[in-house]
Amino acid sequence: MEQSKVKKIIKILNTEYKGADIALEFSNVFELMVATILSAQCTDKQVNSVTKNLFKKYKTIRDYANADLKEFEKDIKSTGFYRNKAKNIIATANMVLNNFGGVVPKTMEELTTLKGVARKTANIVLGSGYGINVGIAVDTHVIRLSNLIGFSKNSDPKKIEQDLMKIVPQKDWRNFSFLIQTLGRRVCIARRPKCGICPIRELCERGTTAEKLKSLEQ
């Protein structure tokens, strides 16, 4: 898809979903990283419900590093895949303390050395935690809509991110994910997309195809 077309889509979505931002609740960068790790295969709403108490119980990175694994598993159980998530969060807390002086690192290379932190999580931490744009966070909404709208023909998140980085202006990298997520939750719903009310249907490959089919049926 041409960059000019992508810019139009971003402009429309910025108008339609003004103020679209990260849904996860946090008060510091480490909490953001914890919440993002917990959000894998879990809704942001459920994560916020869990972290409301979790962040009161574990106030510092050292609290997480010294957490009892079994107890921590119980604390986050409702987010799913809790055993791996608990193990990764505790290990990451120790790595931040021992390898980075207790400060969450500010580079993609360093962040992705942490347990449970791949590019998506690192992009969210850098973008929403530090205001640093080095990539685009690709979650399930971004994967699905990138294919439907025509941003990418790939299914691998890393390849989709590379495709997006070529056509989305860097200044929009952080907000792009939130705009697409909002569109995916409100309109382009997986099993029942509302193409008729989609603000970008005329620029979307699926939307234009649907319009052509509709006209043929008439």
Secondary structure, DSSP 8 states (H G I E B T S, - for coil): --HHHHHHHHHHHHHHTTT-------SSHHHHHHHHHHTTTS-HHHHHHHHHHHHHH--SHHHHHT--HHHHHHHHGGGSSHHHHHHHHHHHHHHHHHHSTTS---SHHHHTTSTT--HHHHHHIIIIII---SS----HHHHHHHHHHTS-S--SHHHHHHHHHHHS-GGGHHHHHHHHHHHHHHTS-SSS--GGG-TTTTT-HHHHHHHHHHHHH-
